[in-house]
Amino acid sequence: MRTQKNVIASIIFWSRWLQLPMYLGLIVALGVYAWKFMVVLYDLLINLNQLKETDILIQVLTLIDVVMIANLLVMVIIGGYEIFVSKLNLGESQDQPEWLDHVDAGVLKVKLGIALITISSINLLRSFINAANMDEHTLKWEVIIHVVLVFSAMFIAATDWMIQKKGHAPSLAPKEH
């Protein structure tokens, strides 16, 4: 019976490696966003003399948006892999992100929530600048989605704060000996 439990536990523990192709896929998506950034930057530089200031601002906000999405991808790739799959074992690397030292699932959720709000804010600002060319219904839904993201992130942060403040609640399950 004990050996069967050990085999099952080993299979369950090994299953975390099934996430590896997903993280590798996110790295490919990061490459797509790097390409998108270069395309938008090239378009901005080539058409600089023909663009109005508002158009330049919208292009720059698009660049910032792409960078923020890339940052979000990096957080998910590195943080998720470190938390759910395996340690990165970077040693004393100077390139190691500061936040990686104290990341856990709760911290990652809060950071992702903040990143999503930032991305939404940039998109909303871009929409407001371009409001004359947008449908009012679309603009209204962008605001509603942004507000929902803000409240969701606040709820996640508050929940994480309460969990951290209380510490780990004692388990009600009986301990095996």
C-alpha positions in Angstrom: 0.0 0.0 0.0 2.8 2.4 0.9 4.6 1.7 -2.4 1.4 2.4 -4.3 1.0 5.8 -2.5 4.6 6.6 -3.3 4.2 5.8 -7.0 1.0 8.0 -7.2 2.7 10.8 -5.3 5.7 10.6 -7.6 3.4 10.8 -10.7 1.5 13.7 -9.3 4.7 15.5 -8.4 6.2 14.8 -11.9 3.0 16.2 -13.6 4.2 19.7 -12.9 6.6 19.2 -15.9 3.6 19.1 -18.2 3.6 22.9 -17.8 7.1 23.2 -19.5 5.7 23.3 -23.1 3.3 26.0 -22.0 6.2 28.2 -20.6 8.2 27.5 -23.8 5.2 28.6 -25.8 5.0 31.8 -23.8 8.6 32.4 -24.7 7.6 32.1 -28.4 4.8 34.6 -27.7 7.4 36.9 -26.2 9.3 36.7 -29.4 6.1 37.6 -31.3 5.7 40.7 -29.1 9.4 41.6 -29.7 8.7 41.4 -33.5 5.5 43.5 -33.0 7.5 46.2 -31.2 10.0 46.4 -34.0 7.3 46.6 -36.6 5.5 49.5 -34.8 8.8 51.3 -34.1 9.9 50.9 -37.7 6.5 52.3 -38.9 6.8 55.2 -36.5 10.3 56.1 -37.7 9.5 55.7 -41.4 6.3 57.9 -41.2 7.5 60.4 -38.6 7.3 63.4 -40.9 3.7 62.6 -42.0 2.4 61.9 -38.5 0.5 64.4 -36.3 1.5 64.7 -32.6 -1.5 62.7 -31.6 -0.6 59.9 -34.0 2.9 59.8 -32.6 1.5 59.7 -29.1 -0.8 56.8 -30.0 2.2 54.9 -31.6 4.4 55.5 -28.5 1.5 54.3 -26.3 1.3 51.2 -28.5 5.1 50.6 -28.0 4.6 51.0 -24.2 1.7 48.6 -24.3 3.8 46.0 -26.1 6.6 46.4 -23.6 4.1 46.0 -20.7 2.7 42.9 -22.2 6.2 41.6 -22.7 6.9 42.3 -19.0 3.8 40.4 -18.0 4.9 37.5 -20.1 8.4 37.5 -18.5 6.7 37.6 -15.0 4.5 34.6 -15.9 7.3 32.7 -17.5 10.0 33.2 -14.9 7.7 33.4 -11.8 5.4 30.6 -12.9 8.3 28.2 -13.8 10.1 29.0 -10.5 6.9 28.5 -8.4 5.2 25.6 -10.1 7.8 23.6 -12.0 11.4 23.9 -10.8 13.9 26.3 -9.3 15.9 28.2 -11.9 19.2 27.9 -9.9 20.7 31.1 -11.2 23.2 31.2 -8.4 24.6 34.6 -7.7 23.7 35.9 -11.2 23.7 39.7 -11.4 20.9 39.5 -14.0 18.4 37.8 -11.6 15.3 40.0 -11.2 15.0 41.4 -7.6 11.4 40.2 -7.2 12.4 36.6 -7.9 13.9 36.2 -4.4 10.6 36.7 -2.6 8.1 35.5 -5.2 5.3 33.1 -4.2 1.9 32.4 -5.8 0.2 35.3 -3.9 2.9 37.8 -4.8 2.8 36.7 -8.4 -1.0 37.1 -8.6 -0.7 40.7 -7.2 2.1 41.6 -9.6 0.1 40.2 -12.5 -3.0 42.1 -11.4 -1.0 45.3 -11.3 0.5 44.6 -14.7 -2.9 44.0 -16.2 -4.2 47.2 -14.7 -1.2 49.1 -16.2 -1.8 47.5 -19.6 -5.5 48.4 -19.4 -4.6 52.0 -18.4 -2.3 52.4 -21.4 -5.0 51.0 -23.7 -7.6 53.2 -22.1 -5.4 56.3 -22.5 -4.8 55.4 -26.1 -8.6 55.0 -26.6 -9.3 58.4 -24.9 -6.8 60.1 -27.1 -8.5 58.5 -30.1 -12.0 58.9 -28.7 -13.3 60.9 -31.7 -12.6 57.9 -33.9 -14.1 55.3 -31.6 -17.6 54.0 -30.9 -19.0 55.2 -27.6 -20.1 51.7 -26.8 -16.6 50.3 -27.2 -15.1 53.1 -25.0 -17.7 52.4 -22.3 -16.8 48.7 -22.2 -13.1 49.5 -22.0 -13.8 51.7 -19.0 -16.0 49.0 -17.4 -13.3 46.3 -18.0 -10.6 48.5 -16.5 -12.7 49.2 -13.4 -13.3 45.4 -13.0 -9.6 44.8 -13.3 -8.8 47.4 -10.6 -11.3 46.0 -8.2 -10.2 42.4 -8.9 -6.5 43.3 -8.3 -7.5 45.1 -5.1 -9.5 42.1 -3.9 -6.5 39.7 -4.7 -4.1 42.1 -2.9 -6.4 42.3 0.1 -6.9 38.6 0.2 -3.1 38.0 0.0 -2.5 40.6 2.7 -5.0 38.9 5.0 -3.4 35.5 4.4 0.1 36.9 5.0 -1.1 38.7 8.2 -2.8 35.6 9.7 0.1 33.4 8.7 -0.6 29.8 7.8 -3.8 28.6 9.5 -3.4 25.3 11.3 -4.4 22.3 9.4 -7.6 20.5 10.5 -6.6 17.3 8.9 -5.1 14.6 11.2 -1.4 14.1 10.8 -0.1 10.8 9.5 2.6 9.1 11.6 
